[in-house]
């Protein structure tokens, strides 16, 4: 809360007491990262002294640091108690930065307690207030928070978009902590999206920043995400090495969230290495720590892994007990997510704030480019590219389609050019996976993407729409031309040498074609293509149908 100065009630006070209060605040801030428990002790004294001296702004600083420390330690009830007092002080002080920081911290407390809707509202409030006073550091933190809510709703692509916004702004300010924190969130998203090779590349590129941070738990998280990526790639020795390095750091800190994630991954790698006793030790320790912070999503993971471990060990009672607990919590989590579902009003407010941030980014882009190093620029560009790329095929993903289709659509409409869309779906794809395995299924998807790419002209837009569906936009192509293109794609896919992948494999596709006409919008154009695709599948598959 730097720069917060408020009128002080004139009471008899000594210079020694004022000096003591300032020393307590400075010492508490210094201990905030390495030992939050120590910060709590110091801030309790600072609060009492500030109340004695009736210095509201100093008490507010102490209460804010107290709330942040309780959050870091997982003491959510105590953190909310500090926030409750802060709300009283905020009503009296009416300082915009205090209000924004209050909402930021309250959002963290709500999120740690799995109250996602309340967390989102607090972070959006923080974002609005920090934008009004141009407090870049606060709206970086708020963007990270909004991204985390999407991540909790298993929308990693949307999470990455918000975390990228935070990263871009973090590159503008001379604050190493904000930069490293933003990198951490983007790498977590990358793991969730399956960009494991990219996670490894980024984790090594960005390591220098983490080695210099004053947050040891962040370096541990950095190593932990690297270990998680190696684990997903079945490079078990490397995964174990980096996860143990992370644990050597984490076990000396008091950050329960970082410790819990680290222990979960250590348990998982030990299961993969068939070291079941060690896996059980790590997972039980993780369960104990997660229980103290009440994080439902983490608790679901630990009970799932303990149940799997029980099965592998032949301990059916252990497997059953943990599976039952998992289902109980899964129902609770589903109810929480439904309760906190991102409704239309919230989504609209999020879009409004997103627009404001985009304007700010545009205004400050030249400044950012001058300030950031070549390494940061390269890293950011890699992240941008990855967020728009489907990891399996290398073509555009749904997010790229959502970003670029409206622009292409509007350009064709303004220039009165034709625009057609092809929606392609691989026939009986579930049967391919069930019969030949997911590795073969993935190869079929990659081949289909390659055939589509070979058909594209400059200016066409190709994206994997989801699962085994693809979208191809053809600006300048009327429906009759688009049907011819679709027929070529269908024939090439049917005639591909699928036996090179598996002797019994054969794959075909169905394609729906629609052309821009009348006053329809982007979504309606896609719906028309979808209706044509449905007709192609209904009428026997391995065919092309045009919307009429």
N, C-alpha and C positions, 0 to 999 in steps of 0.2 A: 504494500500500500504506500509506495513511495510518493511523496508530494502531498500527502493528506494533512492539511493544517486547518485547525478549527479553533474558534474562540474557547478560551479556558476560563472556568469560573475562578475568580480571585479569592483564594483561601490562603491562610498562612501556611507556607510550605517552605521547606529548606532546599537549598541547592543540592544538598546531599541526596535527598529523596528523589528529586528530579533526575539527578545523575544516575542513581541506582536503577530507576525505572528504565532509562535509556540503555543502561548496561544489560539489564535483563532481556530487553527486546533484541538487542544485538546478539547476545549470547544464544538466545533461543533460536534465532534465525540461523546462526552458525551451526547449531546442533541439529537443525531440522532434517537434513539429509542423512548424516551418519548415525544419529541416535534420536529418533522422534520421541522416545520415552523421556529422555532428558529434556527435550523441548517442552513436553507437557508439564513437567515439574516446574520449569522456569516460568512458563506462561501462567501457571496457577498463581505464582507469587506476583507476576507482573499485573495480572488482573486485580488482585487484592490491593496492590499499591496504587494502581490507576484509579480504582474506585475510591480509595481513601483520599487521593488528591483531586478527584472529580475531573480528570482529564479524559474526556470522552474519546478523542481520536486515538490516544494511546491505548485505552482499553479496547477499542475496536481492533487495533493492530494485534493486540495480544489474543483476543478472542478468535480472530481470523486464523492466526498461526496455530492456535489451540485446535480449532476445527480441522485444519489441514493435517495436523499431527495425528489426531484421533482417526481420521480417514486412513492415513498411511498405515496405522497400527491395526486397523480393522475394528476399532472401537466406535461403531456407527452411532449408537445411542448417545454416547458422550459427545460425538461430533455434532449431532443434531441439537444437543443442548446448548453447545457453544453458538450454533447458528441462530437459535431462538433468541439468545441475548443480543447477537449481532443485529437481528431484525429490529429490536428495540432501539439500539444505538443508531442504526441506519435511518430510522424515522426522525431522529433528532438531528443527526449530523447532515443528512441530505447531500452526501458527497457522491457524485456519479461513479467514480472509480471504486469506492467502497461497495456500492450497490452491485456493480458488475462482478467484483471479486467474490462477494457473498454468494451470488447465483452460481458462479463457477464452482465454488467449493460445495455448495449444497447439491449441485448436480452430481458431483463425484460421490457424495455420500449416498444419494438415491441410487445411483448406478451400482455401487458396491452391494447394496441391499436388493438388487434385482428389480428395483422400481423404475423400469425403463421409461415409462410415459412421464413420470415426474422429473426424471433426470433430463429428458429431452426438453421439457418446458423450461427448466432452469437454465440449461445451456443456450437455448434460443433467446431467453431473456438476457443472459450475459452477452450474447452475440449482438443483440440490438443495442444494448447500452454501451458496449465497447466500441461499436461502429460509430455511435454518435459522438464519442470523444476521441476517436482515432487511436484507441489503445491497441496497437497491433499485437502486442504480446498476449492480451486477453482474448482477442478473437481468434488467434491461433489455437489457444487452449480450448476455446469453445468449439471450434471446428473439429478438433480431435475428439471431443466429447460426442458431438452429433454423429460423427463417423462410428464411434463405438456403439451407439444405440443401433445403428444399421447392422453392425457386426453381430450384436446380440440377437438380432432378428434374422440372422443367417443370410444377410444381404451384403456379402463381402464386396461385390462390385460397387455398390453405392457407398459402402464404408470407405473404399479406396478413393473414390472421388472426393469425399470430404477431407480425408487425410492428405491427399495431394494438394488441396487448397491450402491446408495448414503448412505443408512443406514449402510451397511456393512463397508464402508470406514469411516463413521462418528464414528463408534465404535472404530476405531483405534486411533483417535486423541483426545487430551484432550480439547475438545471444546463443552461445553454443548449446546450452541446455534445451532451448526450444527446437533447435535444428536436430539434435540427436533424438529427442522425444518424437519428433515428426517422422524421422527415419524408422524408428522402432515400430510405429503404428503401420506404416506402409508395408514394412517387411512382414508383419503379422498378417496383413491382408493378403499379401502375395502367397504366403503359405496356405491360407484358407482357399485361395483360388487355384492352387496346384502349380504355381510358378516356382517350383523348387530349385531348378538350375539358376534362375534369376536371383532367388533369395541368396544362394551361395555366392554368386558374383557380387551382389550388393553388399552382403555382410562382410566380405573381405575388403571391398573398396572403402566402405565407411568406417572401418575399424579404428582408424586413427582418431576420429572424432570421439569415439567412445572411450578410448584409452585415456583421453584428456578430460573426460567429464568428471564432475564431482559426485555423480550418482553411481556408486558401485553396482547397485541393483540393475541399472540400465545396461551396463557392460555384461552382467550376468544374463539379462534377457536377450541381448544381442547374440551371445554364445548359444543360448537356449534355442533361439529360432534357427540358428545354423544347424544345431544338432537335430532339431525337428525335421529340417529339410533333408539332411542325410538319412534320417530314419525312414522318411517317406520314399527315398530312393533306394532303400535296402542296403545302404552302406553302413552296416551296423557298428563296425569298429570306430569309424569316424564319428558317428552319432554318439556313441558312448563316451568317447574322448571329450567332445565339446560339451556334452551335458554334465559330465563330471567337473569340467573346468567351471561351468556356470554354478554348479552346486558349491564348489569351494568358495566362491564369492558370496553366494546367496545365504549360506548357513551362518555367515558372520554379520548379516544385516537383519533388520526387523521388518522387512517388506513381505508380508504374508502372501500377497498375490503373486509376486515373482517367485517366491519359494514354492508355492503350490503348483504353478505351471511347470517349473523345473522338475519337481518330484513326479508329476504325472508322466512327463516324457521319459524320465529315468526308469519309472516302472514299466513303461511300454517297451523301451529298448531292452530291458532285462528279460521281459517276456519273450521278445524276439530271439534273444540269445539263450533262452531256455534256462535262465538262472532264476527259477521261480521263488526261492526263499528271499533273495535280494529284492525281487520285484514286489513281493508281499510287504517287505519292510518299507520300501519307498512309498507304495500306495497307501499303506495305513498311516504313515506320517503325513502324506498329502491330505488324506481324509480328515485327520485331526486338525490340520491348519485351515482347511477350507471350511470346516464346521465353525471355526472361530470367527470367520468373516461372513459366513452365510451366503456365499455365492452359488446360486442354483446351477448355473451352467457348468461350473467347475465340479460341483458335487455330482452332477449327472455323469460327467466323464469318469470320475473316480469309481463310482459304483458300477459303471459299465465295465471298466477295466478289471475291477475286483471279481466281478461275476465271470468274466472270461478266464481270469487266472484260476478261479475255483474249478472250472471245467477242465482246464489243462492239467491241473494237479489231481484230478479225480476226486476232489472234495465237493460232492454234490450239495451238501448242506450249505457250504460257503457260497457256491454258485447261485443256489436258489435264494438264499437270504439277501444277497446283494442285488440280484435281478429284481426281486420284489421291491426292494427299496428304490431301485432305479425307476421302476414303473410308477411308484407313488410320487416321486419327485418329478417325473416326466409329465404327469397329469397336472401337478402344481405349476410347473413351468409353462405348460401350454395355456393354463388358465391365466397366468400372469401376462403372457405374450398377447393373449386375446384381449385382456383388460387394457393393456398398454398399446394396443394396435395403432399404427400410425393412421389416424383418420384423415378425412379429406381436408378439414380445417388446418390440422397440423402440417400436412403435406403442402398446402398452399402457402403457409407462413414460411416453411422451409425453403420453398422455391423463391419467395420474395427476398429472403436473406441471401440465398444463393446468387440471385441477380445483383444485389448490392455488392457482394464480394467480387463478382466478375467485373463489375465496373471499376472497383478499386484495383483489381489486378491489371486491367487494361491501362489505367492511368499510371501505374507504378512499374509497368513491365520494363521500360527502358532503364529505370533506376536499378531494378533488380538485376538486369543483365550486366550492367556496369559493375555491380557490387560482387556478384557471385563469382567464385573461382571456376576455372575450366572444369575441374573435377566435379564440382557441384552441378554445373550445367549438364555435363555428360550423364551424371547419375539421375538428375531430374528428367532428362529427356528419355532415358531408359525406362524410368517409372511410367512416364506418360504413355510411351509406346506400349508397354506391357499391359496397362490398364485398358487399352482398346483392342487388345489382341487375344484371340482364343488360344489357350496354351497347347491344345492338342493339335490343331491344324495350322496355326500361324496366320490365319486370315483374321478379318475383323470379327469382333464379338457383338453381342446384343447392345452393349453400351455404345460402341462406335456407330451402329445402325441408328440408335436413338439420337445421337448427336448430329450425324451427317445427313440422314434422310430428310429431315425438315428443310435443311438448307438446299439440298438438291431439288426437292419437291417445289420449293418456292421459286427457285431459279428457272426451272422448266415452265412453271406457270407464268412467270413474268415475261419470259422470252417466247411464250406460246409454242414451246417445243413438246413433242410427244414424250411420254415417260411410261414405261411398262415395268412390272415387277413379276419376277418368277419366285414362287415358293415351292421348294423341293423337299420331299420327304422320302427317306429310304424305306423301301417296302419290307414289312415283316422283320423289322430290325431287332425286336425283342427276341425273336426266334434265333436270329444270328448269334446274339449274346448267349442265349441259353444253350445253344447247340455247340458252338465253337469256342465260347469263352470271351471275356471282355477284351482281351488283348487283340483278338481277331476283329471284334467289333470296332475297336479304336482304329485299326488299320483300314477297315472299310470306310470309316468316316474321313480318314486322311486322304484316301484315294478319291473319294467323292469331291472333297475340297480341291484337290489338285486338278481334277477334270473341269471343275467350275472355273478355277483360276485360268486355265489354258483357254477358256472360252471368252474371258473378259477382254474388253477393249479399254483403252485409256479413258477415264471418266466414269466407268461403271463402278458400282459399289456392291461388294460381296461381303456377306457376314454369315457366321453360324448363328442361327436364330435360337438354338437350344436343342440339346439332345442330338437327334439325327435330322434336324430340319435346317435348311439353308435359305437365305434370301439373296436374290440377285436383282439389282436395280439397273435398268437399261435406259438411260436418258437418250432421247432422240429416236427411240424405237417404238413404232406403233405396234398394236397387238399382233398383227399378222407376222411381222418380223420377229417379235418376241416368241411367238409359237414356233417358228422355224429354229430359233436358237435353242429353245427348250427341247425340241425333238432331237437336235444334234447331241445335246447333253444326255438325254435319256438313252439314245442309241449307244453312245460311247461308254456309258456306265454299264449298260447291259452286256456289251461286247468285250468288256475288260477281261483280262486273263486272271480271273479270280482264283483259279486252281493253283496259281503260283503262291497264293497265301495259304490255301487249304484245298486239298483235292476235291472235297465235296461242296465247297463254297460256291454260291451264286448269289449275286445281289442285283437288284433293280431299283428303280425309283419312280415316283409319281410326281407330277409337276402341275401346279396351277398357275395360270397367267392372267394378269389383269392390267388394264391400261387406265391412265389418268383421264378422267372425263367429267364434265359437269363441275359441280361445286363441292366435290368430295374432298376430305382432308386426308392426311397421311394414314391415319388409323383405318379409315374406311377403305382406302386403296389396299391395305394389307388384308382387311377383312374380305374384300372381293377375291383376292388371290387365294385366301384360305378356303373360301366357298368353292372355288374352282378346283382346288386340290382335293377337297372332300369328295367332289363328284368324280374325280379321277380315281380315287381309292375305292369309292363305292362301286364304280363300274368295272372293276377288275384289276386295278393297279397296273404299273409299268406302262403308263400312258400320260398324255398331256391333255389338259382341258383348259379352255379359256372361259373367263367370266362373261356371261351374257346379260 
